[in-house]
């Protein structure tokens, strides 16, 4: 596919193959003999190497066409097909990372940094992800809608496929860091395990600004995609913190501090949400209660929330 150029049929074929291999990896489960057989075939035919190289090639070709600074750009149908193929390759690598088999993981070691760390798509999107606007993880385009019998232009957001490839890269890194423990028992492969950890640390260095903005955006623009990104990012950081990376993390104090503040802010938000829920229940019970009892909010089960009057509670 790389030699003959980018063809839609080629994308679909590669995507189907990657999806099939993903299914095979997943169903292998804890069957070590099956995993060993898969690893041998991947290595003998350089299957993973070729697929991942193709993913790097496709990422570069699409990155050249994406205007990262235009929040209204929607990928063309051809670009969406290419991004779907890249996603299928990332899904395969993610399944392998979660499986944690050293033999299969070793087949990924050479190309993995180009695919999940130095991916051209991330470099193209990084300027957009380091700004406060628009909300990250979405592509916006203007649409006309009727508001109060008047036509108004609204920005409607759809999920950004590049953003979900970005999320998948962090999931892969968290998986290989978790699996790096398996390599410590094999002196010949110990460098591969250390390389996986170094690769994840490099990711944090390269995209530090975008990751900091991820945590900051959850404080100002709480969206489903922002929360999903923060969860995956903190999972990666947690996996790294379980390993001997103290020297590396001396340079990431800002990331750690922002992570702590994010968790604190989210906890306060959830606490306020719980309090609001209880308050509305109290008001609802008060308004449905007997008129004589309604004259005395203290007679209800939640007096402290209604002592200043129902209008104040509603406000």
Secondary structure, 3 states (H helix, E strand, C coil): CCCCCCCHHHHHHHHHHHHHHHHHHHHHCCCHHHHHHHHHHHHHCCHHHHHHHHHHHHHHHHHCCCCCCCCCCCCCHHHHHHHHHHHHHHHHHHHHHHHCCHHHHHCCHHHHHHHHHCCHHHHHHHHHHCCCCCCCCEEEEEEEEEECCEEEEEEEEEECHHHHHHHHHHHHHHHHHHHHHHHHHCHHHHHHHHHHHHHHHHHHHHCHHHHHHHHHHHHHCCCHHHHHHHHHHHHHHHHHHCCCCHHHHCCCHHHHHHHHHHHHHHHHHHHHHHHHHHHHHHHHHHHHCCHHHHCCHHHCCCHHHCCCCHHHHHC
